[in-house]
Amino acid sequence: MLKILKVSVIVPAYNVSKYIKAALVSLEKQTFTDFEALIVDDGSTDETAAIAQKYCQRDSRFKLLQKSNGGLSSARNYGIRHAKGEYIALLDADDVYHKDKLSNHAFRLHHEPDVGLVYSASRAIRDDGKPTFIRLSGKPVHPNPEIALLCKNFIGHGSNPIFRRCLIDKVGEFDESLLSWEDVDLWLRIAATGKWRFYLEKQILAYYRVRPSGLSFNFVQMRNCGEMVIESACKRSPELIKPMLPTVYAYMYRYLSRLCLQSGDMKTAQDFIDQALICDKSIFSKDVRSLLTLMSVRMAPLAKLAVRRSLG
């Protein structure tokens, strides 16, 4: 029988009193039991800490850490510094795990020592917790993980990966200067070592919540951070990435266009999709999701209605 190895689940939480119960309940229901849940209250002003404390009082695996507000990367790093587990799992406080998430990924990491990070397919849920039709398969668009991550973050979202604690020691923590793309930046640094595999579990084992407030984006900030991450990756692996830059930037603009579409900013969505076409129009014939984004932007009024109905 497999000896259960300890996992540290980092749960960054900021003013999520409406959602954190579902996240913590999903941890209580895990079939894998040898874990600690480090709930990092990042300076919340609502009842987040009080709710978390109730779980800590009834289950010794749950621990509440409190700090002044510093943002998502700061909260994750704070939790990782206090972690005792061999593996690190990330669960944002408004997202939910499938009951077999930890057992599945811990088993994979235990049996395949060349795998550094495990993630799964995932599904979006609405603000009220009901599932949507939006499914992320997690399939990379390129065989090289660095290029694949720069084109599309195949891990999908921050509540999906479980990785070896030793990777943080080798490549560093989340970059707290990045206000977006910080997770992609860390996965790129891991990929650049060339020593670790990223393993996809095709079963849906994570559910990420699309909140109304999450549909408002600072597109200038996101574009700037994206460019910073691309430039850093290019400096690490210039021979690999420089020839792919037109395609990489095309995917970045396509991604920003999709976010604009979700938030209802149709004009900016059009601008970004036009820039993607200028950089590398071939992505729209090679990648189905990119083609769907292009079609949705061109058919903006209908797309807006479909997205709004899906997300409630």
C-alpha positions, -999 to 999 in steps of 0.1 A, spaced: 0 0 0 13 35 -9 27 53 21 8 86 21 32 116 16 24 149 32 10 178 11 8 214 20 -22 231 5 -18 269 3 -51 288 5 -46 325 -1 -77 344 10 -87 380 8 -123 391 15 -138 358 3 -163 352 32 -189 343 6 -168 315 -10 -142 302 14 -165 276 30 -169 257 -2 -131 256 -7 -124 244 28 -153 218 26 -137 204 -6 -105 199 14 -123 182 43 -138 158 17 -104 148 2 -98 110 0 -61 118 6 -59 127 43 -22 134 51 -21 171 43 -20 205 60 -42 234 48 -25 267 53 -51 294 50 -33 327 44 -56 356 54 -41 385 33 -55 414 54 -92 407 49 -117 432 62 -147 408 61 -155 376 80 -129 355 61 -106 349 90 -134 341 114 -148 315 91 -114 300 85 -108 298 123 -138 276 128 -123 250 105 -90 253 123 -107 246 157 -124 214 145 -96 200 123 -59 202 133 -48 199 97 -62 234 91 -40 264 102 -47 301 98 -19 324 90 -25 362 90 -6 390 73 -11 425 60 -24 428 25 2 422 -1 -16 405 -30 -19 370 -43 17 362 -49 27 376 -15 1 354 2 11 323 -17 48 329 -9 40 334 28 21 301 29 49 282 11 75 296 36 55 281 64 48 248 46 60 215 59 49 193 30 70 176 4 45 187 -22 28 221 -25 -8 224 -37 -25 257 -45 -62 264 -39 -76 299 -42 -102 305 -16 -130 309 -41 -122 277 -60 -130 240 -53 -112 207 -55 -127 174 -66 -125 149 -37 -97 129 -55 -75 159 -64 -48 154 -38 -47 116 -39 -44 115 -77 -16 141 -79 3 129 -49 3 93 -63 17 106 -96 45 126 -80 54 96 -57 56 71 -86 72 93 -113 102 111 -99 109 130 -132 74 147 -129 78 181 -112 43 194 -115 9 177 -119 -23 194 -130 -57 183 -143 -85 193 -166 -108 217 -149 -143 233 -153 -155 268 -146 -183 273 -121 -206 303 -118 -206 327 -89 -233 306 -73 -213 274 -77 -232 259 -106 -211 244 -133 -207 260 -167 -200 245 -202 -165 260 -200 -139 232 -197 -101 236 -198 -85 205 -212 -50 215 -202 -35 202 -234 -4 221 -245 -3 236 -280 34 229 -285 56 199 -274 82 223 -257 67 234 -224 83 268 -224 68 277 -258 36 261 -249 33 281 -217 41 314 -235 14 306 -261 -13 294 -237 -11 287 -200 -21 250 -203 -22 247 -165 -52 270 -167 -55 287 -133 -38 290 -100 -59 263 -82 -48 235 -105 -11 226 -99 5 204 -73 43 205 -74 74 195 -55 85 218 -28 121 215 -39 112 234 -71 108 266 -52 143 261 -37 157 258 -72 139 285 -92 126 309 -65 92 320 -53 63 338 -71 75 372 -84 56 396 -62 64 425 -86 41 409 -112 4 419 -108 -6 393 -134 11 364 -152 29 356 -120 19 319 -121 30 316 -158 63 332 -149 70 305 -122 60 276 -144 83 290 -171 112 291 -147 105 255 -138 103 245 -175 135 263 -183 155 239 -160 148 212 -185 147 186 -156 111 183 -148 80 170 -166 46 186 -164 19 159 -162 -17 163 -172 -44 143 -156 -73 143 -182 -100 139 -156 -117 171 -143 -103 175 -107 -105 213 -102 -133 239 -104 -125 276 -108 -151 302 -100 -158 330 -124 -169 359 -101 -186 390 -113 -157 411 -100 -133 389 -119 -147 401 -152 -131 435 -147 -95 436 -159 -67 462 -162 -58 453 -197 -28 478 -198 -14 462 -167 -20 427 -180 -3 435 -213 27 450 -196 31 421 -173 27 397 -202 55 415 -221 78 414 -190 73 376 -186 79 370 -223 111 391 -223 124 373 -192 117 339 -208 135 350 -240 166 360 -220 167 326 -204 162 307 -236 169 330 -265 177 304 -292 144 286 -284 121 315 -280 133 343 -303 121 326 -335 87 320 -319 81 356 -307 55 365 -334 35 335 -325 39 341 -288 27 376 -290 -2 366 -313 -14 342 -286 -10 369 -259 -32 394 -279 -57 366 -286 -59 359 -248 -63 396 -240 -90 398 -267 -109 370 -250 -108 386 -216 -121 418 -232 -149 398 -247 -158 383 -213 -158 418 -197 -180 433 -224 -153 456 -238 -159 449 -275 -139 477 -289 -107 467 -271 -113 431 -280 -114 441 -316 -81 460 -312 -63 431 -296 -76 405 -321 -64 428 -349 -29 429 -333 -29 391 -330 -37 388 -368 -8 411 -376 17 391 -354 7 356 -367 -26 349 -383 -18 312 -386 -28 306 -349 -64 309 -359 -61 280 -384 -41 258 -360 -59 263 -327 -97 258 -324 -100 281 -293 -82 309 -310 -105 305 -340 -135 306 -317 -122 338 -301 -118 354 -335 -153 344 -345 -168 356 -312 -151 390 -315 -164 394 -351 -198 383 -338 -195 404 -306 -232 411 -298 -242 374 -299 -210 364 -281 -217 388 -253 -252 374 -248 -239 338 -247 -211 346 -222 -234 365 -199 -261 337 -199 -234 310 -192 -220 329 -162 -254 338 -149 
